[in-house]
Amino acid sequence: MTAPILNYVLHLPPNVPAETFWSITLYDVDTRCIIKNEQQIVDRSSRMGLLENKGGSIDLYFGPNVPESNWIGTIDDLGFFTVLRLFSPTAPYFDKTWKPDDIVKIG
């Protein structure tokens, strides 16, 4: 029996508190190195012209199945973890009035 193919989404509320830019990167659980996916794209950032939701929030997708946008490919049966970096974080980060949602399994 093979493991099901899983996809995940991370919802970033509007106004990510990063003056310079923000970035999210996927890493391989076993090696702790960046994930080596087919696309050779391991991160997404505010410098990439990502598709925004109405209201300015952003959904980021992780998994082997390609959604319409804002996607980082993963590898079947390979665990991964994410790191969200805020470059030049602003007050809402420090006073905890802004925080990303949890990563959610979507199928």
QUIBEL-V267754 format. One record per pair of residues at least 24 apart in sequence whose C-alpha atoms are under 7 Angstrom apart, sorted by the first residue. I is the first residue (numbers start at 1). J is the second residue. Records with the same first field share a line. If there is no record, write none. Layout:
I = J, J
This chain:
5 = 76
6 = 63, 105, 107
7 = 62, 63, 64, 65, 105, 106, 107
8 = 61, 62, 63, 103, 104, 105, 106
9 = 59, 60, 61, 62, 103, 104, 105, 106
10 = 59, 60, 61, 101, 102, 103, 104
11 = 58, 59, 60, 100, 101
12 = 57, 58, 59, 100, 101
13 = 57, 58, 100
14 = 55, 56, 57
17 = 89, 90, 92, 93
18 = 86, 87, 88, 89, 90
19 = 87, 88, 89, 90
20 = 87, 88
21 = 46, 47, 86, 87
22 = 46, 85, 86, 87
23 = 84, 85, 86
24 = 82, 83, 84, 85
25 = 82, 83, 84
26 = 80, 81, 82, 83
27 = 80, 81, 82
28 = 79, 80, 81
29 = 79, 80, 81
37 = 73, 74, 75
39 = 73
41 = 72
42 = 72
43 = 72
